[in-house]
Amino acid sequence: MRSVMLLVVLTLAGCATPVIDYQAGTSFAAYSRASMAPATDEQVRSLDVARVEQAVRKYLPVRGVQLVDNDAQLQVVSRFVEYSRFDSNELFWGFGATRSNVGVAVSTPVSSEESKQYRLEIELVDVASKQVVWKARSAGAMDEDYSSAARDKWIDRAVQKMLAEYPPAP
């Protein structure tokens, strides 16, 4: 049952478009080199961040921006933003009849289940000005219980869709 639900979620997530924001007036044609943001000393490079980096390396060059180690004009910053989703799992209804009346009643859900989900955000930061010039947030969310294969697929698809919107149309 869980795999069927995962398939439905992945299918529906495929229909959504990412949320894009960018700095108006920016000449995106001037950017041709980017680098991945280095992890700070306190951060550990997670498996999911490595998956994002791999997908960025796959899809950003297609958009005309080469990934380099030195002399980058843009820095790619990615993060997962956690949020909670509440799913109600019970709905009660009833039917009753007396001699002169017939009635139907429905009650609101009595219990719910919280699940943690994560949206992916990617920012492109101008190295010279240290300003975010382009930002994308995934339309769908990754569930905390996804398997490694499902995470690989979800992240790859999310990054592909987000970077398909770069550069923004003039």
Secondary structure as UniProt FT lines:
FT   HELIX           2..13
FT   TURN            14..15
FT   STRAND          19..22
FT   TURN            24..25
FT   HELIX           28..30
FT   STRAND          33..36
FT   TURN            41..42
FT   HELIX           47..59
FT   HELIX           61..63
FT   STRAND          66..67
FT   STRAND          74..88
FT   STRAND          92..97
FT   STRAND          102..107
FT   STRAND          112..126
FT   TURN            127..130
FT   STRAND          131..137
FT   STRAND          142..143
FT   TURN            144..145
FT   HELIX           148..163
FT   TURN            164..165
//
